[in-house]
Amino acid sequence: MNEAADKSPGKKDVTVIFNGRAKVVEKDFLTFAEIVALSFDNPPTGDGVDFTIQYTKGHSGKPKGSLVAGESVKVNDGMEFDVTPTNRS
């Protein structure tokens, strides 16, 4: 399959930092689940495992904030995500 054909017209690659590691994504928005998957090689799993997502260097309308399951955020080149596994009790 041709890689150029896979790219959506008008979209560009952006570099995003996930837990200190830079990755290139070609998306305008990332979902909570996509951010977790990009942040860990093998995300922790099991009963009671949840994740806390904080971000900085976002778009000017919302340069920093947090996400909960089911939400998404518009990505910006150089945006940083700090994703922490947590346990519900």
C-alpha angles and dihedrals in degrees: 000000000000111000092210090055090055093061118093114236113261095014122116134196115259129192113233127182117228114187090333096314121110118226131174117232131180101210137105092212134025124204125223090253093049091050091051091049092049092047098058134040087212111012115215113258138185142087113330097008112139134159136235115210122195122174139191136184092042126149119307092258092060111008095170138016147109137272134216129201112294096026129108135197135208109249126227130195107268094017114154128215125193108197118187127183113229135182123231114221 
